Amino acid sequence: MQHILPIAFFAFLGAGTAGLLGALVLRLLRHRSLTVALTTVAAVAILTMFAGTLTVARRMFLSPHDLSVVAIVFTMAAGISLATALLLGRWIVARSNALTEATRSFGDGGTFAAPPHAATAELAALSRELESTSAKLALSRERERALEKSRRELVAWISHDLRTPLAGLRAMSEALEDGVAADPDRYLRQIRAEVERMNSMVGDLFELSRIHAGALALTLSRISVYDLVGDALAGADPIAREHGVRLIGEGIEPIPIEVDSKEMSRVLGNLLTNAIHRTPVDGTIAVAVERSPQGVVVSVTDGCGGIPEEDLSRVFETGWRGTHARTPPAGAGLGLAIVRGIVEAHQGHAAVRNVAGGCRFEVTLPAVRA
């Protein structure tokens, strides 16, 4: 035991001195390639072992022959270790460079494709994360393109919808000013109707801008969905009669919900107005309420004949109005976008699907907790 302690001390002294020098070298080379770092680590490990062994050997007064044998063994081990570290470093650097190239194309607006060659567990995990991020960015770019397209369409449609009534208002006002209007009262009624329509359009734009800006402040109160639907049906009944359409309520229970009654009245009003304009004469529009695991579902089913499957995902987009045959002249494509914005502000969900003879709009609202 008394010989082991001195041997351990001198081995620690020699190896510690070489280790400190190796740490200093690693610090100086910390910004260099991974290959250099791995080779340096292997060299430091070999030198610490050699320094500790050499120090102990000198203290034990080994013969020159024995010392040369130890040196040869360490030299062979050092060569193999350095070669292994060099090959490993070059392999990792090659995989890292391939990942860098793939990431560069990903940053230029393309999609990320992981290198086909095998890599370390860390690089493989990084590749998977980059693939996931690439998919999310591709989805975001697609959504951004869709939003930009809908904005351009909205600007074009709003410009057209405003230009036409403004031209009519100008012509009627000039006729009244010049005293050449055959029926001034009719002209005044028409001017008022056009002003009301443009005021409604501007109101929709203001509401939509508040929704997109996140400035829609809700005043929540607990009300019965029966009262909410009843008021909406009563408000839309005159328009339905004018278009020759019947409104009916099915299975409407007095289920309590916690919503902003003003905003939700606008939601139901927009859905009913949309259904009335798209349902043919003598058609029927059914409003129903039912419970579901997700909450309370309020549905409006019309007789529009259905929406093309490729357009179902665009129904709630800003500015979307479908084909001209299904679009009323006064439509600006804002009503359903407002519906979705208000419902989502209530932590709900708006959806549409085709049914026999028409389509069914569903608004799902969270149920009131007991």
ABEGO torsion letter per residue (X at the ends): XAAAAAAAAAAAAAAAAAAAAAAAAAAAAAABBAAAAAAAAAAAAAAAAAAAAAAAAAAAGBBAAAAAAAAAAAAAAAAAAAAAAAAAAAAAAAAAAAAAAAAAAAAAGBBBBBBABBBBAAAAAAAAAAAAAAAAAAAAAAAAAAAAAAAAAAAAAAAAAAAAAAAAAAAAAAAAAAGABABAAAAAAAAAAAAAAAAAAAAAAAAAAAAAAGABBBBBBBBBAAAAAAAAAAAAAAAAAAAGBBBBBBGBBBBBBBBBAAAAAAAAAAAAAAAAAABBBGBBBBBBBBBBAAEBBBBBBBAAGEBBAAAAAAAABBGBAEBAAABBAABAGAAAAAAAAAAAAAGBBBBBBBBBGBBBBBBBBBBBBX
